[in-house]
Amino acid sequence: MNETVPKPLFKRLAETQRERVSFTLDGQPLDALVGDTVLTAVLTHRARLRHSEFSGEARAGFCLMGACQDCWVSTESGERYQACSTFITAGMRLVTQPGGAA
């Protein structure tokens, strides 16, 4: 099956000169800007944050302020973070699905 990769959900319009940091998402090396939340870092590269563990539907956060609990992601070591209220840090190794599946 040849699936078309959707465009990123977010497009950066300003503050493009901030320092870059590298991180890994589901095994893929990516970069973000210092001061980005994990949610911003992911959605500037992808059209979704993760898939719902209940329905399998694509999720991209909901409230964007830490109230809804819809944007949880994990590190490869198992730490969990709310993507909308956690700042990306250099070297973060994130997985968007339990068990590390993309």
Secondary structure, DSSP 8 states (H G I E B T S, - for coil): --------S----S-TTS-EEEEEETTEEEEEETT-BHHHHHHTT-S-SEE-TTT--EE--SSSSSSS---EEEETTS-EEETTTSB--TT-EEESSGGG--
